[in-house]
Amino acid sequence: MSNKPRILVARAIFPDIVDLLRQHFEVEDNPDDILWNPAELAARLADKDGAFATGSQRIDAALMAAAPRLKIVANMAVGYNNFDVEAMSAAGVQGTNAPDVLTETTADFGFALLMATARRITESEHYLRAGRWTEWRYDLFAGADIHGSTLGIIGMGRIGQGIARRGAHGFGMQVLYHNRSRLAPELEARCKARYLGKQELLRTADHVVLVLPYTPEARHLIAAAELALMKPTATLVNIARGGIVDDAALAAALRERRIAAAGLDVFEGEPRVHPDLLTLPNVVLTPHIASSTVPTRRAMARLAADNLIAFFDGRGPLTPVNTPQARAAAARSRQGLE
């Protein structure tokens, strides 16, 4: 019997990353990419020491109770709202994420979604494909300018700063931001960004981009009251997490043209999308693909694998998101490989 730690790879990933993991672990993978329900996931984790997760697996107290050997879950994502971090720490389970490697790619996509939304690109493409383009008109899909306009960013971490730099330095935009804490003066200068309160930012910005992490406090941070503050010519882009925007309230604001347009890469309850959003022409919808380039997804997968390898080699996780309680960790260690 092998003395290697036992690892579950919960979703299909790059085959060479699975091969790398097999050099260090006994691996059960999921090449058919079956989305297991919580009971199925718990059953597969019952005899595992670690897990490679993708963000769609909920790691909570009930699951950990069914998986007494579990010591680490490595997320192939920068976000980790699928983790009950407090419960994981109490149970002695290490969590890791994949920051930094997706920053610039995600900022690229956020800016692309902003441009597609402001310039009505997908709306006009649907019109053309339907054979409705028969003549030039002075107002045919006239949208909003990006260059020289005012960009408001809510959430000024690494990705938010990347979007700010693109706007300020590439398009001459005036950049405003709101964040839980104000950036250091040198970072503000690098981004050419000015701090504002959330309400003032919403009233002022021509384009609002959401890039903040999901927390219970951030649920419906943008709802009917906040949308009512925005200009009727303004656009809203969400590349953060589903649930930060009240999608029903947003659909109503778009339908009634209380804001001009929206671009959404994330949705509350995804992969389900609020049905009202699907009927509206003035919203650009993409299936949570902001980090989806081959080099970036490979880097995310490799970092998750490296976190597992480093942890079981005794070097410690590379990008931890919690500090497990030592007593619980020791108890789980005794139930593991000894």
Secondary structure, DSSP 4 states (H G I P E B T S, - for coil): ---SPEEEE-S---HHHHHHHHTTSEEE--TT-----HHHHHHHHTT-SEEEE-S-S-B-HHHHHT-TT--EEEESSS--TTB-HHHHHHHT-EEE---STTHHHHHHHHHHHHHHHHTTHHHHHHHHHTT---S--TTTT-----TTSEEEEE--SHHHHHHHHIIIIIH--EEEEE-SSPPPHHHHHHHTEEE--HHHHHHH-SEEEE-PPP-GGGTTSBSHHHHHHS-TT-EEEE-S-TTSB-HHHHHHHHHTTSSSEEEES--TTTTS--HHHHT-TTEEE--S-TT-SHHHHHHHHHHHHHHHHHHHTTS--SSBS----HHHHHHHHHTTT-
